[in-house]
Amino acid sequence: MTNKDVLLASRDQSLKAFLMKSIKNQGGWINAHMHADRAFTISRDSFDIYQKQTLIEKWDTLDKLKAAMTEDDYYRHFSMAVERMIEQGVTAMGSFVDIDPIAQERAIRGALKARENYKKEIIIKLVNQTLKGVIDKEARYWFDKGADLVDIIGGLPRRDERDHGVGMGLVHLDVLMQTGKKLGKMVHVHVDQFNSPDEIETEQLTDKTIEHGMHGKVVAIHSISITAHSLEYRQKLYTKMNEAKMMVIACPFAWIDSPRREDQGPTRNSLTPVDELSAAGIPVAIGTDNISDYMLPFSTGNMWEELKLLVTGCRYTDLDNVINVATTNGRLVLGI
């Protein structure tokens, strides 16, 4: 083979081309986690919210946007996100939808309408977002109402921990597990988002999964703070997660803009440790999380960019499992 032949062969077999073809052959991309109802809602006029506010502060700021959106608005934004997925070859997606005292049923009605409209092109699994928690009486009313309308039960324990005090995140998890078990639905929970050694939410979620007998039905979203802990802690956690048959969804761009802090701990980035989780036998899927909204204004919902960041940031070179992260594992966490 001549030098020119070697060069041409290399071009034909580039890693991106190999992965993209393999993903297509394995059923197409699966976007396991997103917030399609809020997609494409950031503007130049509202960019200062991203500049000045923390994630937790934005939980409340979103109220103004959500209150202003009609069912048609939600349908339009959800549809824009769905079309963004379809054009990339995504064959299934899981989206959280705000169902709370502010959005009430407008967002879920818009999402259900969009799902019906695109049902021949993509599978859509809906999850209720608990941005107001589940402890407050009115928030609990909308959580219960939403739980009946969606495919998967969603959770955000940090919200109730913030609003109602230490230990209330665990109560939040109890409500999720009891509801999921009662309705026969999977549970997806936002945990360990802040890349901090103070967070042990993945472990708490795992413990509650075992306590409630929800083995194989619970998915942790993000689990970034795992890497802020020692190797000994991580290995013990992975053993426990295997016992619970836990699954994880990584959203690489979601916290890549993590601000600098002076915490001490293992050298790390703000990515879900797909390398360690996969080696431990824990399925990891991938999602885009927020798309061009107050949380992630520069995210365009590009599945390849998400996968590239995860693989590069974790130096994860098991290409066969990289393909599974983009495809098979996504169907697993969505119950497809």
N, C-alpha and C positions, 0 to 999 in steps of 0.2 A: 504494500500500500504506500502510495506516495505521500509526501507531506501535505499536499493539497487535498488528497482523499481523506486524510486524518482530520484536517480542518473542517471539511464539509460534513463528515460523519459526526463530528462534535456539535456542529450547529444543528443538525437534525435531531440530535439526542440531548439537547440542553435539558437541564434539570427542570426548568419551568415547563417546557413542552412535555416532558415525561410525566410530571405530576398532573398537569392539566388533562392530559389524555387519560391517565389512570383514574382520575377523579370522575371523569365523564363515563368511563367504562364501568365504574363501580356505582353507578346510579346517580351521579351528579352531586353537586355541593349540597350540604345541609347547613343552613344557618340556624343553629340551635337556640340562639337567644338574641332578641332585639326588642326595641320599643317602637313598633311601627306607627302607633297612633300619634307619636310626637315627632316623627321624622320630618326633616326639612322645615322646622319652625323657627330656626335662628335667623336673625337679620342683622344688618349693620347697626340698626338702631338699638337692638337688644344685646349686642355683643358685650357691652360693659358688664352684664350679669356674669358672663363667663370669666371676664377679667378680674372681677372684684370679689366674687362669692365662692365659698367652699361648696362641696357637694351637698353637705347637710343643710346649708343655708338655702340652696336651690330647691330642696324638697318643698319649702314653703313658698318660694318665689314663683314656682310653677303654677300655683293656685290661680294667679291672674290670667295666665295664658289658658289654662284649662277651663276657667269660668267663661272665657270669651268664645271658646270654640263650640260650634254647633255640631249636630250629628253629621251634617254634610261636610263640615270642615274635617272632622275626624275621618270620615270615609275618604275624602280626597287625599289627606296626608298618608293614611294607611295604604291606599292604592298606589301612591307614588313609591312607597317603600317596596311594596310587592312587585311592582314593575321593575324596580331596580334589581330585585333578586332574579326575576325571570330572565332578564336580559343577560345575566351572567351564567345561566344554566343551573340555578338553584332549584332543586326539585321538591324541597320541603323546608319549612321555616317554623320556628316557634316564637311567638310574640307575646310579651306582657302587654296588658291593656289596663289603663287606669279605670278602676271601678270603685269610686269613693264618694264622700259627701260633695265634692266639687264637680267631678266629671259625671257623677251619677251613672245613668245608663247610656249617655250619648256616645261615648267612645266605643263601648262594646257593641252597640247597635251598628255603628259605622264599620267596625271590624267584621262583624258577622255579614254585613251586606257585601263588603269587599271579598270575604272568603267565598261567598256564593258566586260572585262575579268571576273569580279567577280559579274556580275549583277544577276546571279541566286542564289547567296549566301548572298548578303547584298545590301541594298539601300544606295547609295552614293549621297549626295547633295554637290555641289561644290559652293564655295564662292570666290570672287576675293579679294586677299589681297592687300591693298593700302599702302604698306610699303614706297613708294615714295610720298605719298599724292595724291591730285587731283588738285592742284593749278598750279604747274609747267606745262608748255605747253606739254612737252614730256610725263610726268607722266599722264596728263589728256588724252592724246591720248591712252595710254595703259589701262587706267581705262575704257574709253568708249569701247574700243575693248573687254576688259575682261568682261564688264557688259553684253555683248551679248552672251558670251560663258558659263556663269555660271547660276546656279539656283537662287542664292541669292546674293544681293549686299553687299559687305563688306566695312568696313571703319576703319580708325585709325586717328581721328582728331588731336591727339597730334602731329603727324608728321608735319602737315602744321602749327600748332601753333608754333612748334619749328623753322621751316625753314622760315616762312613768317611773323611771328609776332603775337602779341596779337589780338585775334578776328578772326584769320584765321581758327581756329578750327571750329568756327560756320559756316564759309563759306563752309568748307569741309562738314559739316553736311547738308547744303542746297543742295549741289551737290548730295550727297547720296540720300536724300529724293526725289529730282526732278527725279533722274534716276530711283529709285525704283518705283515711281508713274507712270512714263512714260512707263516702261517695265512691270508693273504689278508684280513686284517681292518684296519679303521681304527684309529687311535691317538688317544686323548684324554688330554691331559696338563695337570695343574695347574701353572701357571707364573706368576711375577711377581705374587704375591699380596699383598706387603707394602708396596706404594706407596713403594718406596725406590729411589734412584738407584744403589744398590749391586747391584740385580738386573738381569740381562740375559738372563733365562731364555727369553723369547720369541725373542730373537735366536738363542740356542743351539739351541732347538727347531727353528727355521727352518733353521739350518745343517745340523743332523742330518737333517732331512727331505730336503734337497737331496742330502746325502752318501749317503744310503741309497736314493735314488730313490723316495721315498714321496710324490711330488708329488700334491696333491689328496686325500691320505688321512689327513692329520694336522690335529688341532684343538687349539688352545690354549684352555685354560679360565682365565679371569680377565684375564691380561695387563694388570693395573692399573699396574704400575710403568713401563710405556711412557711414561706422562705425566710421570714424574719426570725424564725426560731432555730434552735440548734439541730444538728443532724440527728442526735439522739431522740429529740422530741419528734422530729419529722418521721423517723422510722417507726416509732411507736404509733404515731397517728395513722400511718399507712396500713399497719397491721389491723388497727381497729376499723379503718374504712373498708378494708377487704371483708372483715367480719360482717359489716353492715351492707355489703355489696353496693357501696356508694359509687356514684358517677359524678363527673365534674364537667362544667362548661367553662372554657377559657375565652375571654374577650380581650385580645391583646392590646388594642388601642384604648381600652376603657380607662386605664389608669397609668398609661405611659407618660402622661403629663404630670405625674406625681411630683409635688413640690419638694425641694430639698429640705431635709430635716437633719437634726443632730442626733438621731437615735443611734444607739450602738447595737451591733448584731452582726450576723453573717453578711459577707459581701453579697449583694443581690441586686436584681432589677425589680420592676413592678409587674412581672409576668407570672401567670399561673405556671408552676413547675411541671410542665408536661413531661419532661425527661424523667423525673423521679416518679411521678404518678404512674406513668405508663410502665416503667420498669417494675413497679410494685404491683402491676396487674389491675390498675384502676382505670377504667375507660375515660378518656378525655375527648370531648367534642369542642367545636368552635362556634363562636357567634360574633356578630358585629356590635351588639349592644346598641347604644344610641347612634342615630344617624343625623348629622347636621342639625343638632338642637342645642339647648342650653348646656347640656352635659358635655357633648362632644361636637363642637361646631365645625371641626375640620374633617370629621369622619364622613366618608362618602358611601359607606356600606360595601366596600370592595373586598370580596372574600379572599382573593389572592393576596392582597396587601396584608390582611389579617393573618393569614397562614404564614406568609413570609416573615412577618415580624415575630410570630411565635416561634417558628423554627430557628430563625437566626438568633433571636434573643436568648433562647435556651440551648443553643448549639445542639439542637435535636436532629440527629442524622439517621434515625431509623425510618427510611423512606416508606417502607411498607406500612408502618403504623401512622406515619404522617398522612397517608392516604385515608386510613381508617378514621383519623381525627376529623377529616373533612367530609366524610361520607357515612360509613357504617356506624360509627359511634354517635353521630348526630341522630340517626334514626333510632338508636337504642335509647338515648336520653329523652326523646320525644315519644317513646312508646309506639313507634311505627313498626 
